[in-house]
Every structure is written in structure tokens, then in C-alpha cells.
């Protein structure tokens, strides 16, 4: 829901979410595909904590930097539901190209909302043109880590002691990840806010990457209004 409230201030190529003014809980619930009570509770909480102003034409998030940093701390401290080191069944010469081709094909074959997948973390930011750290592990978000899903992507669990090709993750907030994922050149990638939220505590220079994203995208786009 926070992504929907912030979407109008971010480029569509970095975050897939409904855009336009949100006037009340009912409109937020519809745009976010959540229940009305859930949307109403969030707005009451935001207003009570001084992060929401109810304007005549729309709801406006204020004191955004404090809200964003609090959100980041909460998300980055969470462990994924499940994480698995995986390898290619048949490795190709360029693993990045192979991963994008596999995701693109998988997205075309799957019915909407079924066995969703997208690039995550460093891989997603690289695809969105916001990458900074080189040589970081490739990450893939999966709705469900299961052998049939991995097989459909041309992947398998890595053997003990085998170097992993990439890391597959089941995110805790599946809907927030997959609904906001951006489709670029046919390849789904986690949105820039999601990557920033999760990278802060990542040991492979995640804090450095997150700070760069904040300085170049998050801050300039989101803090000019309601800072």
C-alpha cells in the first residue's frame, strides 16, 4: 500500500503500481487489491504517527525520510521465507543473459498470478539501470521454491560444496514484490523500492548499493514532496 501511495512520484519504469491521487481508504484498497479494513488501518496508523496529511484532493505522505528509513529497517531485518542456492542444469556462456531469457520465457508461459518469478536485489537493479556493485551474487525471487518451478527455469538445487549460479528467494511480502515488479524488455524485475528496502543489511556490499539508490533515485524522487 505504501508503494501505491508513493507511485506517482517514481518513474513507471522503476515501479509498477497504479498512479493517480488516492483520496481515501476505499480508493487505496481498490488500487492495492487489499481489503478496506486493511487500508483503513494503515491510514489511521500513518496519520497517528504524523506521516499522513488528508488533503482536499488526495492523501499525502509527509515526513517521508523518517518513514522510509523506518520501513527499510523493518524489511531488511526480516529473513526471507526460504532461500536456496541453485545452479543451471545446462550452464550457458553468459549466466546473466541465460537468467533473463529463462525469466522472460517463464513469464510468458505462466498464467497471471501463478508461479511468479522476477529478478531480485542486485540483479534487479542492474536490469533497471540502477546497479552500482559489480560481482554481487545474482538473486531470483520465486513465489514458491519447488523442483517443478526450478526445472521450468532450467535450474536445480546446487550440490553441497558446489558453487551456486544464483540464489532463489521466497519473499515474505509476496504480493508487494510481485505486483510491483517491473517488466522491462520482457524480463520481470523487482521494483527499485523493494531492492532498496532489502539491500541495506546484505553482506555483499548491500549497504553501499542501497545508499547509492537512495541518493540517486529514492531521495530525489520521493523527498521533494512531503519531506
Secondary structure, DSSP 8 states (H G I E B T S, - for coil): -HHHHHGGGS-TTT-----S---SHHHHHHHHT--HHHHHHHHHHHHHTT-EEE-SS-EEE-SHHHHHHHHHHHHHTS--SEEEEEEESS--S-HHHHHHHHHHHHHHHS-TTSS-EEEEHHHHHHHTT----SS---EEEESS--HHHHHHTTEEE--TT---SEEEEE-SSHHHHHHS-EEETTEEE--HHHHHHHHTT-TTTHHHHHHHHIIIIIHHHHSSS--
